[in-house]
Structure formats: structure tokens, C-alpha cells
Amino acid sequence: MSNGLNGIVKAWEAKLKKSRKAAKRRANSIFTAMSVAHVDDDILPVDLSDVETAFPNGDIYTGQWAAASAAHGHGKYLWADGHMYIGDWRNGRITGNGKFIWPGGATYEGRFKNGHLDGEGIYTAAAADDFYRGSFICNVKHGKGSQNYPSGDHYEGHFRRNLPDGKGRYKWKNGNQYIGHWRRGGMNGNGTMIWANGNRYDGTWENGLPRGNGTYRWVDGSFYVGIWSKDQDDQSGTYYPSDPQSGVFEWDPQEVYSVGLSDCRVSKCEEISVFPSDMSVDWASDEEECGGEMMRRGGSEGCSLGSESDLSFDCGSGSLEMGAGVKWEEGSATADESEKSRGVGGTARNHILIKPTKKQGLTISKGHKNYELMLNLQLGIRHAVGRPAPTTSLDLKSSAFDPRDKVWTRFPRLGSKHTPPHQSCEFRWKDYCPLVFRALRKLFKVDPADYMISICGNDALRELSSPGKSGSFFYLTNDDRYMIKTMKKSEAKVLIRMLSAYYNHVRASENTLVTKFFGLHCVKMTGPAQKKVRFVIMGNLFCTEYAIHRRFDLKGSSHGRLTEKPESEIEPTTTLKDLDLNFIFRLHKSWFQEFCSQVDKDCDFLEQERIMDYSLLVGIHFRDMSHSGQPLNISADRTPVDQNIEGAQTATLGSNIPARAELTVRKNNGEAQLVGEPTGEYYDVILVFGIIDILQDYDISKKLEHAYKSFQYDPSSISAVDPKQYSKRFRDFIYKIFTQDS
């Protein structure tokens, strides 16, 4: 025990001996009224006294006291066995800010609730180099925190039930470090191991070991891509040298398991054996003197860690978040849950009900009608991206944008000099403007190996359940990072035509909201039909660390912009439209100014390229929800969640933006009101948004559509309008539903 702590305990022991003799004599005089200089926010303002008393069992309490009750306010309690608490009390219970000291020298300083370590705090073990700083719930490390281990290792990230669980970084004393997902204290999910010598592994993990798709990189730039397994029979992959002329390279991937990970074990830290909630504080044992009641001891009253689903992931690269359902007290949200919605203009509205999030689409397995197409696509991407190429410069010549810059490759089943043998049908593969898209991937910071793993790895693509309005089909990679869309020839022509302007725009606007394109390709199937399938690879806007609970496709028009689905039928994957929108989004001043500036730049670009019919796709994540799935209101003066906590530090314009969503209601007057009336009810949300569908130009068919519909409907309400008019209407609408938070 430290000298300082030893002195404190001895002083308490000396005071204890004197207090025992005088306790009875002072019973009638210790409750002298006094004024309270400061009480913590959690302590109720009641009539308090300042007391000092000893209990028959040897415990001592000194501090504030609620008349005819128990310790209430700020006080110190020393147990006869040497444990000590200094801090806030509420009705005889340790609640608020305080410090607990164990006889062995360990300490906890932070938040308490009903005797439990609950909230932000710092636990320092008897060995000073073993300490935890972060979130506790009901005496366990649960939430975001950092742990220093006695071994010299360090972990920073999310915990669940005392173990690393979620997204975090673990750094070993020897310099190795792992950054990625954890599950019950082990590396599990997507993650990166970086060794002290600079080599690294990026891919999937299971039970602390690489398992599934992954890439091992050497510091010289060469890499190995393949399927990983500790069982050598299940291991397969391909080596890509940094120098194509370097010759044959012999390396056994099993070295990663036997050598590389031999020193990468997670350390143990000291476990807390006794908690303040386990300590007996019997106010009633001295009831004649103190007039109090016994503090409830032990147990987990008012505490819940929720279920496994309370810590939710969205997208393979996502991070842990504290979801709805992690709560401290039963019934804490009942006022918001049970209150009936108040109508505006006589119109009642339903409660918002959020259903559990699910992965979109149907996995394309053998027997699916598009199975061979998927294999062809994966073979083509692996060939196009993996083949050796000179270092790509971002300064491209005009010839790179020439529509005639196409590369055809034949893929016979038995393979060729440049292509591997495969089990699909023979096909031809076309790359459009390959230098431009290689530069775009570099500009958007897409790693070639990661790109190949996402699209061409062992996991199949997923096909969305129904084609879009244009008849195009959409496919998602298994990790949700990329979306693949089949295209009409006219759409491919528009993209190639505007490719130079698009490249210059996204290069000049780092935070552009327009769709990110990574490749434009064509598969020509063999056989009598000679079927051609063109497709573009795009970034998936909703690949985020937050579960998306609501999504809206917004154009600023009203004709045909209503899904007409009741609340009970709306899934998190349902795409709602303009007339379904029942929120105004209030952004912090800095985000709002950046948002307006970028929307103006992007709309100016699209207007110059004669593009119309684009949308702002918005995803909403509600941060506070009840167990029944209803978002909880926040007070009108509460600001959005601080950007520096719980994963929001990853926010960039359009991704993970904290905001307040104010509920709106439309008047029931028979007209299509585009923006509803504010109700003063707010929700704490995270927003994801971007401008999509930017390949529709104002061609002759759209001009005819505009002329035809103008006879039937209000010309300002239809989608097909002149690009200049479309841009103005779009901006006017967006700036009504996105406003600056006051």
C-alpha cells in the first residue's frame, strides 16, 4: 500500500477508536443543520445536515445527511476492513461522482449509480501500469474505453462485458498492432494486423486467426491475395510481386500462423473481486441514532446490458456502436414511448417504429440465373485490376478519356496466356477508359487488393430483390462496400461523355456528394444470343458503421413521389420518397455551411453537363431507441452528439454526420404539401447522404415526357424538367429540409 493511502487509513482507524466511545453521547447533537455549498446534479435538494458517526461494526461515515433518512450529498465512508469511498450519495446509496479505494491500493474514480460503477471512470489496479479509462455499466467495462495491461500492451476501442468487442486497436509491447473488429476478446471480423517490420495482413478473422478472404503485404509493395485458413488444405491464393520480372517466389502462408502471430496474444488484466455495490452499508443498525434505513446491497437493480443485438454493426468495415436498448433503469423512456402523437391541423400521425436491420439482397449461388454472369464479372475484375501496370498519375492526358479507349480480353474456359482457366462459359471482357478509372480508384483512396477481395473474393455477390425503375439490376458485394449496377447503352454513353468533366470535378472537390465511380465494363457472353451486359461499379453510400433505420430518395418533386406504405410495412431497407419525408434535419453551423457549398458545386456541375432526374439519397440512424424499436425524443435545446465521441470522429461530409431531426406533419388539405410543418419534437440522429442517379441527360425522350405530363399535371411537380430548372428546384427543396441548427 502506498505511504499516502496508509496514512489515510491509520488516521481513520484512530478516529474510529475515539468515535466508538462517544457515539452514544453525541446521538442527540450530531444533526446540526447547516447550509450546503455545492451538491452534485444527481443529488436532490433536500434539508441536509453535516454529521460524523461511527457504527457498531466499526464503519465510519462523515459528511452530509438527510434528516430522518441516510447519507445524502457529499460524504466519506470507511469500512472496518479498509475499503473507502469519498464522493456523492443519494438516499443512502453511492450515486454520482466519487472515488472508491481498495485496501490493496487499487482505485476507481468516476461515476456511480446505486453503488455500481456506472458511467465514465478510471480504474487503476494495485499495479499502477494496469489501468482502464472509459465506460462502465453495472460494474463491467462496456462501451468505449482504453486499457493498459501489466505486460505493456494497450487496447483502445469498444468493450462488451469486460472484453474487447466491436472496433478497436490493440498494440503489443513489441510494436505489432491490430486494428479492426473484435468478438468476446478475440480478433473477429474485418481487421488489419501490422507487424513491427512493416508487413501487414488485411482481411477477415475468426477466433483470433485469419480466416477467409485476405491480403498479406510486404514492405516492398508485393502482396499475396487469397483464401486463408489454418488448415493448409483450405488455403489458396496468388502472389503479386512488386517487380513483375522478379521471378518465382516461394512462401508458405502458414508462416503467418506459426511465426507471425505467435507473439500476438491478448494480455490479461486484474479482475475486480469486490465492488462498492457488494459492500454492506447498514444505516438501520444504528437506527435509534441515525433514524435511517438499510441501503440495498449487491444485485443489479436498475441495470441492464441489453442483448447481443444492442451492439450493432452495419457493413463489414463498420465499428461498434452502443445501440438502443443499453439502458440503466427500467421505464426510463416510458414518457416518450407511451405519449400519444399530437396532431397538427387535426391530422394524427403514427409512431415511428424501427424494425431490426437485415442484409439486403439474395446471395447468388450455383443455380441462380445470373451465377455465370457473376463469375465472369469477378474473373474480369481480377484480371483488370490485378495485372501489372505502371504507376498511375492523377494528371491524365486527354487521350485517356477518348471513348474509343477500350480494352477487349477473351476468356476461354481452358485459359490463355493472359487469363486463367475457369468453370464459367467462354466470354469476352471490355474495359472502358481503364487509365481513368484506375486514377479514380487512386483518387478515392481505394486499395487495389481490397477492391479485388470485396468483388472477387470467396464470398458471392448479393442481388437486390427487384430491378430499379430503369430496369437495371443491382448487386452488392458481401462486405457492402461496392454496388454494381447493370446499365443501358445510353447510360454508358452519358458516363463516357461526361467522364472528363466528372474526373476534374471530383478531383477539385474532395468532399463531393456525387456518386463515386470505380469502373465501367462490359461482358459479352458466347452463344447464339451474343448477350452483352454493361455495368458500372460504384461506392455503396450506406456502407457505414451505423445501422440505417430509414432511407429517403429525394428529388424535390411531388408527382408520383409517395410510397403509400403504412408504418407497419416499412423496413429499414425500404426506400421512401419526397412525400413520405417527415423530418427537417438541423445541422451544426460548420456542417451546414460546408453542405450548402458542396451541394451548390455539385448541382452546378450536373447542370453544366445537362444532367437531370438525380436524387439526394439520405440514410438516418436514430441514436436513442426504446426496446420496442421506437426512436426517443430529445429536449429541444439539446445539441447533436459531439463529433468526438463514439465513432463520430469518422464523420466526413455525407458520412456519419451528427444532427437533430425535427418531426414534421403535413396539413390534410387535399394538396400535396412537399415539406411538412415542424412539430417541435426532436431526435438525435446520424445522417448519411449523397447525390445519386447522375447518368440521365435531358435527351429527346425526356423532353417529350415533360411536354406530355405538363398537359396532365403541374409542370413544376414532375421530375422531367430542363436541367437548369431541375437544379434550382432540387436546391430549393434541399435547403428547406436541411437547415442550420440554432
Stockholm file with secondary structure:
# STOCKHOLM 1.0

chainA/1-742         MSNGLNGIVKAWEAKLKKSRKAAKRRANSIFTAMSVAHVDDDILPVDLSDVETAFPNGDIYTGQWAAASAAHGHGKYLWADGHMYIGDWRNGRITGNGKFIWPGGATYEGRFKNGHLDGEGIYTAAAADDFYRGSFICNVKHGKGSQNYPSGDHYEGHFRRNLPDGKGRYKWKNGNQYIGHWRRGGMNGNGTMIWANGNRYDGTWENGLPRGNGTYRWVDGSFYVGIWSKDQDDQSGTYYPSDPQSGVFEWDPQEVYSVGLSDCRVSKCEEISVFPSDMSVDWASDEEECGGEMMRRGGSEGCSLGSESDLSFDCGSGSLEMGAGVKWEEGSATADESEKSRGVGGTARNHILIKPTKKQGLTISKGHKNYELMLNLQLGIRHAVGRPAPTTSLDLKSSAFDPRDKVWTRFPRLGSKHTPPHQSCEFRWKDYCPLVFRALRKLFKVDPADYMISICGNDALRELSSPGKSGSFFYLTNDDRYMIKTMKKSEAKVLIRMLSAYYNHVRASENTLVTKFFGLHCVKMTGPAQKKVRFVIMGNLFCTEYAIHRRFDLKGSSHGRLTEKPESEIEPTTTLKDLDLNFIFRLHKSWFQEFCSQVDKDCDFLEQERIMDYSLLVGIHFRDMSHSGQPLNISADRTPVDQNIEGAQTATLGSNIPARAELTVRKNNGEAQLVGEPTGEYYDVILVFGIIDILQDYDISKKLEHAYKSFQYDPSSISAVDPKQYSKRFRDFIYKIFTQDS
#=GR chainA/1-742 SS CCHHHHHHHHHHHHHHHHHHHHTTTTTTTSCCBCCCSCCCTTSCCCCEEEEEEECTTSCEEEEEEETTSCEEEEEEEECTTSCEEEEEEETTEEEEEEEEECTTSCEEEEEEETTEEEEEEEEECSSTTCEEEEEEETTEEEEEEEEECTTSCEEEEEEETTEEEEEEEEECTTSCEEEEEEETTEEEEEEEEECTTSCEEEEEEETTEEEEEEEEECTTSCEEEEEECSSGGGCEEEEECSSTTSCCCCCCTTHIIIIITTTCCCCCCCCCCCCGGGSCCCGGGGHHHHCCCCCCCSSCTTCBCCCGGGEECCSTTCCCEECTTCBSSTTTTHHHHHSCCCCBTTBCCCCCCCCCCCCCSEECCTTSTTHHHHHHHHHHHHHHHHSCCCCCCSSCCGGGGCTTCEEEEEECTTCCSSSCCCSSCCEEEEEESHHHHHHHHHHTTCCHHHHHHHHHSSSCCEECSSCCTTSCCEEECTTSSEEEEEECHHHHHHHHHTHHHHHHHHHHCTTCCBCCEEEEEEEEECSTTCCEEEEEEEECTTCSSSCCCEEEEECSCCTTCCCCCCGGGCCTTCEECGGGCCEEEEECHHHHHHHHHHHHHHHHHHHHTTBCSCEEEEEEEESCBCTTSCBCCBCTTCCCCCTTSTTGGGCBTTBSEEEEEEEEECCCSSSCCSSCEEEEEEEEEEEEEEEECCCCBCCHHHHHHHHHHHTTSCGGGSSCCCHHHHHHHHHHHHHHHEEECC
#=GC SS_cons         CCHHHHHHHHHHHHHHHHHHHHTTTTTTTSCCBCCCSCCCTTSCCCCEEEEEEECTTSCEEEEEEETTSCEEEEEEEECTTSCEEEEEEETTEEEEEEEEECTTSCEEEEEEETTEEEEEEEEECSSTTCEEEEEEETTEEEEEEEEECTTSCEEEEEEETTEEEEEEEEECTTSCEEEEEEETTEEEEEEEEECTTSCEEEEEEETTEEEEEEEEECTTSCEEEEEECSSGGGCEEEEECSSTTSCCCCCCTTHIIIIITTTCCCCCCCCCCCCGGGSCCCGGGGHHHHCCCCCCCSSCTTCBCCCGGGEECCSTTCCCEECTTCBSSTTTTHHHHHSCCCCBTTBCCCCCCCCCCCCCSEECCTTSTTHHHHHHHHHHHHHHHHSCCCCCCSSCCGGGGCTTCEEEEEECTTCCSSSCCCSSCCEEEEEESHHHHHHHHHHTTCCHHHHHHHHHSSSCCEECSSCCTTSCCEEECTTSSEEEEEECHHHHHHHHHTHHHHHHHHHHCTTCCBCCEEEEEEEEECSTTCCEEEEEEEECTTCSSSCCCEEEEECSCCTTCCCCCCGGGCCTTCEECGGGCCEEEEECHHHHHHHHHHHHHHHHHHHHTTBCSCEEEEEEEESCBCTTSCBCCBCTTCCCCCTTSTTGGGCBTTBSEEEEEEEEECCCSSSCCSSCEEEEEEEEEEEEEEEECCCCBCCHHHHHHHHHHHTTSCGGGSSCCCHHHHHHHHHHHHHHHEEECC
//
